[in-house]
Amino acid sequence: MKARVPSFCLYGPDEAAFDRFAELTAALCERHQRFAPVLMAVDAKARERLARRYPAAIVVGPPSGLGRFGASWVKRLKIKCFIALGGLEKGEPPFFAALRRRAVPIVVLGGASAALPSVDHYVVGDAAALKRLEAARVEPARASLVEALAAPESIDASASARIVDILSPFLARHGALARSRRGGPLRRVEAMLLRRLSPSRIRRIESVEALRDALGAPQRILCLGNGPSSEEPALAEIRYDRLFRVNDRWLDRGFLAEPDMVFTGSRKTLARVRGAIFGLSSIDIEGMLLRKWLPYAPFRRLTYFTPERAGMLPPKPAGAVEPTNGVIMLATAVALAPRSLVVAGIDLFADPRGAYPGGDGTPNAYAAAHDRDSELQMILRILDGHRGELIIVGDVLKAHWEAHERGRALSAT
């Protein structure tokens, strides 16, 4: 069995556990539409009923006999977070080792009979449970209190929303980056190859000024996100010196498919896109991508720029998650100070036509690591810093920008 999209795994002993947390399941699916639910029930009859009740979910039993190859099972289901419903009474299930090998966060709702080394976070129902965890030397940051968990009744919508707030940062974790940081023999080999081969094959652009020179001091930059407005027919007539794009989805579409710079955090994009300077998502992502890319692309050369290294990204709003590659693209374009900036395809996953051109069925929602409100605040702050002509193609962002300008004009009077 294989998941098509990332998943969160809800684990319970029987159907009663899933009944109690039904509101939580619905809230997780609503908040994180790009995730699929995996329901892992110990009881076989419960699995039969859950499969009928949740036809869109993957329903499985706890795996057995995973051994050292269990990580492939976790990878196949694309599990990004494991959530135990109602606590754990018998210690760590044997498949926890497979979850840890894939750096999957483990969260227990309702406590456990003892503090478990593999558990990342506990959500408990009373102060006494918090004190027991503290006595077991569980750091305060690894535990949260949701009082509704102390009662046997079903967890209502309000408590479920609070639990989703607690779970969301774990769903947003970058698993590949966590595994890369963990090290191991393969990582050491990758690092050694990077040190030996990078001087001749990898060029890092260190500053905005050096990037401007590498791009030929562009005066008219076209920035395209991947939203539906990135394929507006009018864009075919737009004049530009340099084209900036995000990731590689546009390669298959063939529209404006020869960018000068591509912003990404994906090794797949590094492998697929040729002839462009890459803008890498962060310093941490830079290190991971280079270690993974270099040994497996023996005849390729790579030129890249990391905006975070150049200190050009706007501060994140309080409580915000990570900026998207679209935000990083806009920050880089504005820092280059062109006379004219054209922006399209930044539709904030709010365009009624869907997430992407062509309507491939992808939920019209942000991935867990990103957030619409934070994204919009950062975009508006970035565009405020542009001193030249600004053309926005796409009704969603254009409406927000016009409202922002009206508010700024009113505050100035």
Number of C-alpha atoms within 10 A of each C-alpha: 9 11 17 11 13 20 23 24 23 21 24 24 20 18 19 13 19 23 15 18 23 17 19 24 18 15 19 22 16 12 17 21 17 17 23 22 23 23 25 25 23 17 14 14 11 20 20 14 12 22 15 11 10 13 9 11 16 20 22 19 16 15 13 10 9 14 11 10 11 20 20 15 18 19 17 13 20 22 26 24 24 25 22 21 21 23 22 20 10 9 13 16 11 15 18 16 18 20 23 16 16 21 22 29 22 21 25 21 23 21 25 22 12 14 18 16 9 15 19 17 24 29 25 25 19 17 14 10 19 20 13 15 23 15 11 12 10 20 11 13 9 14 21 18 19 18 13 18 20 15 10 9 11 19 20 14 15 13 17 22 18 14 20 19 13 18 20 16 14 22 24 17 17 15 18 14 15 14 17 19 13 11 11 10 8 12 17 12 12 18 19 13 15 20 10 10 13 17 10 9 15 16 14 16 21 14 16 20 13 14 18 17 12 13 15 11 16 19 15 22 23 22 26 27 26 23 23 23 26 25 23 14 10 10 18 10 7 10 11 15 15 19 21 26 29 26 23 20 14 20 14 8 12 9 14 16 15 18 19 17 23 27 30 25 21 17 15 13 18 23 13 10 18 16 13 19 24 27 27 26 24 20 14 14 20 19 16 23 20 18 23 18 19 21 17 11 12 10 8 12 14 20 16 20 26 24 24 17 15 13 10 17 19 16 10 14 12 7 7 17 17 17 23 19 21 25 24 26 26 25 22 24 27 21 18 20 20 20 15 19 23 20 23 24 29 28 23 21 20 18 19 10 14 19 23 24 18 12 12 9 9 12 16 19 19 19 18 20 17 16 17 17 12 17 21 18 14 23 21 16 13 21 16 13 12 20 13 14 11 15 13 18 21 20 16 18 23 17 12 13 18 11 12 14 14 12 11 11 10 9 8 7 5
